[in-house]
Structure formats: structure tokens, C-alpha cells
Amino acid sequence: MIRQPKLSDVITERLESMIVDGTLSAGEKLLPERELASKFQVSRPSLREAIQNLHAKGLIERKQGGGTFVSQHLNRRLSDPLLALISERPETQFDLLEFRHSLEGMAAFYAALRGSANDSAALRDALDKLNSEACKINADAEAEALGEFYMIMAKASQNMVLVQVMQAVQGMLIDNIKQNLAMLRNAYSAAGDDISIINNTIFQQRADIVSAISSGNPELARDASHAHLSYVEKTLLEINQKDATVQRSLRRIISNG
């Protein structure tokens, strides 16, 4: 005789799957018990037992009077303090860009291969947000919005490992994006160049990624992602080289003076 699984175990598995695939993120608050029971169409005692199962596994945590949350510490082995130390070292800026080639290129490829129409719509909305005035004038706002953009792309890939890795390193990637954007904008401003030129180029590259994903072309999506990051990398290298040349010239002037 085949033993039927307990309803609470079925609910536990569903919630675990939502955590693994990124539907529920670290630190996210769960719906109130009544709403969650209604959503799963189960009794509150069964739901309560499932919540207890997750709590025993360390997957969720309760806050007195504040509700139930997905544990903040799910990704701790991949996050602070090691990643914070890495991200603070200037020499890792280009190492992170190289890492992003693999991570974002794979996310774009599988998002195009498996993503739904809803995923494409969410990516287009995220792209519109990146083109807002707030993002154009504020590197921090743009970096945060870009972090959301890449998270949506990772979830569209339907690769649970990729989603978890993206969540774990998202803070470090956002910091890297902030550094890159600040360097680009400062260099263009110092040279008296029109920053809108590079903004428009970068936006079009992101739009190409979304277009390839929406059209279901994995290779084109991956190539568009690589082309975008290569452009950023090349531009930053050129800026660093110019800065080094200026510094050498200044040292010569000072020594001759």
C-alpha cells in the first residue's frame, strides 16, 4: 500500500521550492497565515505545521509581532564578509566584470530558451525603469535598478542554482556596477564630453539583450550580454590608461619643477 504524504509535508515542499527558485528571497516576509492558507487552499493547522518544519530547518525565522520571514542567512557562505572584502579591493573591478560575463551571459541564454511572456514583460518594465530620469542622473539608483534587471533575467532562466548564486552575489555585483558607472560618468564629465552618448549606447545594448530574450534566441541573447560587458570593460580600460598617462605627466612636471 502506497502511503499518501502528509498535507503539511506537501506544503513544506512547495514552500521550499519557492525559496530555491527565487520566488521567495532571503529576508522576504511571508504572507499572513490566513492568506497563505487560502492561496494554497489548505487548512491553517496544516500550514502551521509546514511553517514549523521550515523553521526547524532554519529556512525561515519568526519576529515577535512582525511576522514570518525567509531566513536572512541562507546565502551567508557566499556573502559577507569574504565577498565584501573582495569587492572593496580596486584590483578586483575587472575580475568581477569577467565573472559577470559568465553569470549574466548564462542567465541571458537560458532566459531566452525558457523564459515566459510574463518574464519578457517584466524585463521590458525593468528596462524602462533603467531609462528613467532618476537612473540617468544617479549612478546608485541605476545600479540598484540594474541589479533588479539581472535578478529578473536569472529567474527567467528557470535555473535554480543560477538564481541562488545571483542572489548571493547581488550585493557585490551592484557595488561593482556603481563603481563602473561612477568612473564612466566622472571621466566623461572631466573631459567635457556628452555623457548622454555613452548612456544611449549602454541602454541600446541592454535593449538588445531584452529583444533577444523576448524573441527566444539564446545565442543572440548571450552574445548581446557579452557585447555589452565587453564595451564597458574596454571603455573602463581606456579611462584607466588615460589616467595613468596623466599621472605620469604630472610626476614629470613636478620633478622638473
Disulfide bonds with the S-S distance in Angstrom:
none
